[in-house]
Structure formats: C-alpha cells, structure tokens
Amino acid sequence: MSLSNLLPKCVSGPNIAGSQGAALSLAMHCLMVDEGFRTVNAEKRFFTTPSIYAPHVGWKAHSTSEWEFIYTLAGKSNRFKLTVALHPPSGRVFVHASEEEQGDSNSNNIHVLGLQLEKYLPDASCMKNTSWAGVLKEEEALKSQFKE
C-alpha cells in the first residue's frame, strides 16, 4: 500500500503533523507498522485506536526536530524504538531503529538510515494541507531504503 494511503491512518493531514520532519517520521512509522510492529503508548500498554497506524501518545513531545516511536513485535519479548531526528540547517534526517532490552539498546540489533528531507518532502507549504495527496515524494525510494 502506498504511504500516501497509510499516512491518513496516522494523522488526518500534514497540517496536523506540523512539520516536514514530523511528516517524514510518520512515514517511517507507517513502514514499521506495515512490517508488523505495533505501537505501544507512553504508559507501556497497547495503544487502542481505530487504526493500528496511529502513533503513540507523545510521539512528537520530545522536541521539534526529534520524534520517537515505541513498538512491540509478535514473538519478541523486547520492545523496539524508532527515533527520527532532523538536523534543520542541513536538512539531513537520521533514522535509528533498535531493539530495547529493559530500556537499553541491544547493540546487536540496530539499524541506521540517513535521509535528505527535501528529497521526500520538498515543499514546506504542503504542510498546510489537510490531505496527504501529493505531499510525500519518492515513496518507492523511501520504502526501498527502509527495507535494506
């Protein structure tokens, strides 16, 4: 399924996401959920919503340039954390996914990805839209990098 179809299951539109970095973090979150990861809320209980794609409570509370998502995965006892951090001056986005062992990263299960924000969300004015249609560019390239 395309990310443009999955993103409305997270938040209704880019105007709710609030920024290009937040929108890209939601796209990465959608890819995680599409791979079978399930969101856990801040109180460490399953987050119950009409959509499995809804982000956990407080997903964008840490800062205006860093977003964090916590997951479970069927058959695994540990939790998983996805952190997406934007370096505003350069437009570079650092994506860090790790398995958490009792609050610490499992150094044997860490994945890192670097992205250039403008490649995927080149138009900041789209963040005022109420629809995700046409906002995210290069979806297939993003999916491919995620899968590597």
C-alpha positions as CSV (number, residue, x, y, z in Angstrom):
1,M,0.0,0.0,0.0
2,S,1.3,3.5,-0.7
3,L,2.4,5.7,2.0
4,S,0.0,8.4,0.8
5,N,-2.8,6.0,1.7
6,L,-1.2,4.9,5.0
7,L,-0.4,8.4,6.4
8,P,-4.0,9.4,6.9
9,K,-4.3,6.4,9.2
10,C,-1.7,8.1,11.4
11,V,-2.9,11.6,11.4
12,S,-5.6,13.1,9.2
13,G,-3.3,15.5,7.3
14,P,0.1,17.2,7.1
15,N,-1.4,20.2,8.9
16,I,-1.8,18.0,12.0
17,A,1.7,16.5,11.7
18,G,3.0,20.1,11.9
19,S,6.4,20.0,10.0
20,Q,8.2,18.2,7.2
21,G,10.4,16.3,9.7
22,A,7.3,15.1,11.6
23,A,5.7,14.0,8.3
24,L,8.8,12.0,7.4
25,S,8.9,10.5,10.8
26,L,5.3,9.4,10.4
27,A,6.1,7.9,7.0
28,M,8.9,5.8,8.7
29,H,6.4,4.9,11.4
30,C,4.0,3.6,8.7
31,L,6.7,1.5,7.3
32,M,7.4,-0.1,10.7
33,V,3.7,-0.8,11.3
34,D,3.5,-2.2,7.8
35,E,6.3,-4.7,8.7
36,G,4.3,-6.0,11.7
37,F,5.4,-3.7,14.5
38,R,2.7,-2.5,16.8
39,T,2.7,0.9,18.6
40,V,2.9,1.0,22.4
41,N,1.7,4.1,24.2
42,A,3.7,6.1,26.7
43,E,2.2,4.2,29.6
44,K,3.5,0.9,28.2
45,R,0.1,-0.5,27.3
46,F,-1.1,-1.2,23.8
47,F,-2.5,2.0,22.3
48,T,-6.1,1.2,21.3
49,T,-7.4,3.2,18.4
50,P,-9.4,2.6,15.2
51,S,-6.1,2.3,13.3
52,I,-3.0,0.3,14.1
53,Y,-1.1,3.1,12.3
54,A,-2.0,5.7,14.9
55,P,1.2,6.9,16.7
56,H,1.6,6.5,20.4
57,V,0.8,9.2,22.9
58,G,3.6,11.8,22.9
59,W,5.3,10.8,19.7
60,K,6.2,14.4,19.0
61,A,6.6,15.7,22.5
62,H,10.4,15.4,22.8
63,S,11.4,18.3,20.5
64,T,10.5,20.0,17.2
65,S,13.3,18.1,15.5
66,E,13.1,14.6,17.0
67,W,10.3,12.0,17.1
68,E,10.2,8.7,18.9
69,F,8.0,5.7,18.5
70,I,7.9,2.6,20.7
71,Y,6.8,-0.8,19.4
72,T,6.2,-4.5,20.2
73,L,6.6,-7.2,17.6
74,A,4.8,-10.6,17.8
75,G,7.0,-13.3,19.1
76,K,9.5,-10.9,20.6
77,S,9.7,-10.1,24.3
78,N,11.7,-6.9,23.9
79,R,10.4,-3.5,22.7
80,F,11.7,-1.7,19.7
81,K,12.4,2.0,19.4
82,L,12.4,4.2,16.2
83,T,13.9,7.6,16.6
84,V,13.8,10.1,13.7
85,A,16.0,13.2,14.2
86,L,16.2,16.2,11.8
87,H,19.3,18.5,11.6
88,P,17.4,21.6,10.4
89,P,20.4,23.5,9.0
90,S,21.4,20.7,6.7
91,G,18.0,19.1,6.1
92,R,19.5,15.7,7.0
93,V,17.4,13.2,8.8
94,F,18.9,10.4,10.9
95,V,16.7,7.3,11.4
96,H,17.7,5.0,14.2
97,A,15.8,1.8,14.9
98,S,16.8,-0.5,17.8
99,E,15.7,-3.4,19.9
100,E,15.5,-2.3,23.5
101,E,16.5,-4.7,26.3
102,Q,15.0,-3.4,29.5
103,G,15.5,0.2,28.5
104,D,18.9,-0.3,26.9
105,S,19.7,-0.7,23.2
106,N,20.6,-4.2,22.0
107,S,23.8,-3.3,20.2
108,N,23.3,-6.5,18.1
109,N,20.0,-5.2,16.6
110,I,20.4,-1.6,15.5
111,H,19.6,-0.2,12.1
112,V,20.6,3.3,11.0
113,L,19.4,5.2,7.9
114,G,20.3,8.7,6.7
115,L,17.9,10.6,4.5
116,Q,17.8,14.1,2.9
117,L,14.4,15.7,3.9
118,E,14.0,17.7,0.7
119,K,14.1,14.6,-1.5
120,Y,10.9,13.2,0.2
121,L,9.2,16.4,1.3
122,P,10.5,19.2,-1.0
123,D,7.6,21.7,-0.5
124,A,7.2,23.1,3.0
125,S,3.9,24.8,2.0
126,C,2.3,21.4,1.6
127,M,2.4,21.1,5.4
128,K,-0.6,23.4,5.5
129,N,-2.7,20.9,3.5
130,T,-5.4,18.8,5.1
131,S,-4.8,16.0,2.7
132,W,-1.7,13.8,2.3
133,A,-2.2,13.5,-1.5
134,G,1.0,14.6,-3.3
135,V,2.9,15.7,-0.2
136,L,5.4,12.8,0.0
137,K,7.7,12.3,-3.0
138,E,9.9,9.4,-3.9
139,E,7.8,6.9,-1.9
140,E,9.4,3.9,-3.6
141,A,12.9,5.1,-2.9
142,L,12.0,5.6,0.7
143,K,10.5,2.1,1.0
144,S,13.5,0.6,-0.7
145,Q,15.9,2.3,1.7
146,F,13.8,1.2,4.7
147,K,13.9,-2.4,3.6
148,E,17.7,-2.5,3.2
